[in-house]
Amino acid sequence: MIELVLLACLVDKPESCRDVGLMYSSENLTPMQCLMQAPPQMAKWVGEHPGWKIMKWSCRRAGRYAKT
């Protein structure tokens, strides 16, 4: 499985950041498809999490980063 991994920081406190993993429902999703679908997924996440800003993002195999 592929997941979209975001590094999100508080707008008012930019030194306070966390990793967020967003799983895609399709098991056959390729890394390229993840990259193409990322912008609308990130826009949705930001809309649901006011006060947070996405600083970096990437597509990776699920479970390949340390959750904080």
C-alpha positions as CSV (number, residue, x, y, z in Angstrom):
1,M,0.0,0.0,0.0
2,I,1.0,3.6,-0.7
3,E,0.4,6.4,1.7
4,L,0.7,10.2,1.4
5,V,3.0,11.5,4.2
6,L,2.7,15.1,5.3
7,L,4.8,17.2,7.5
8,A,2.3,19.6,9.0
9,C,3.2,22.5,11.3
10,L,1.0,24.9,13.3
11,V,0.6,28.2,11.5
12,D,0.9,30.1,14.8
13,K,3.7,28.0,16.1
14,P,5.8,26.8,13.1
15,E,8.3,24.9,15.3
16,S,5.4,22.6,16.4
17,C,5.2,20.0,13.6
18,R,4.0,16.4,13.2
19,D,4.0,13.7,10.5
20,V,0.6,12.7,9.2
21,G,0.0,9.6,7.1
22,L,-3.0,9.5,4.7
23,M,-3.8,6.0,3.4
24,Y,-5.2,5.5,-0.1
25,S,-8.0,3.0,-0.3
26,S,-6.7,1.3,-3.5
27,E,-4.1,-1.4,-2.9
28,N,-2.9,-1.2,-6.5
29,L,-2.0,2.5,-6.4
30,T,1.4,3.3,-7.9
31,P,3.7,5.9,-6.5
32,M,3.1,8.1,-9.6
33,Q,-0.7,7.9,-9.1
34,C,-0.1,8.9,-5.4
35,L,1.8,12.0,-6.6
36,M,-0.9,12.9,-9.0
37,Q,-3.7,12.5,-6.4
38,A,-1.8,14.3,-3.6
39,P,-2.8,17.9,-4.3
40,P,-6.5,17.5,-3.8
41,Q,-5.9,15.2,-0.8
42,M,-3.7,17.8,0.8
43,A,-6.3,20.5,0.1
44,K,-9.0,18.4,1.8
45,W,-6.7,17.8,4.8
46,V,-5.9,21.5,5.2
47,G,-9.6,22.4,4.9
48,E,-10.3,19.9,7.7
49,H,-7.4,21.1,9.9
50,P,-7.5,24.9,10.1
51,G,-4.4,26.3,11.8
52,W,-2.1,23.7,10.2
53,K,0.2,24.2,7.2
54,I,1.8,21.5,5.1
55,M,5.5,22.1,4.9
56,K,6.6,18.9,3.1
57,W,5.0,15.8,1.6
58,S,5.9,12.6,-0.1
59,C,4.4,9.3,-1.2
60,R,5.8,6.2,0.4
61,R,5.0,2.6,1.1
62,A,2.7,2.4,4.1
63,G,4.4,2.3,7.5
64,R,7.8,3.5,6.4
65,Y,8.1,6.5,8.6
66,A,8.1,7.1,12.4
67,K,4.7,8.5,13.6
68,T,5.0,11.4,16.1
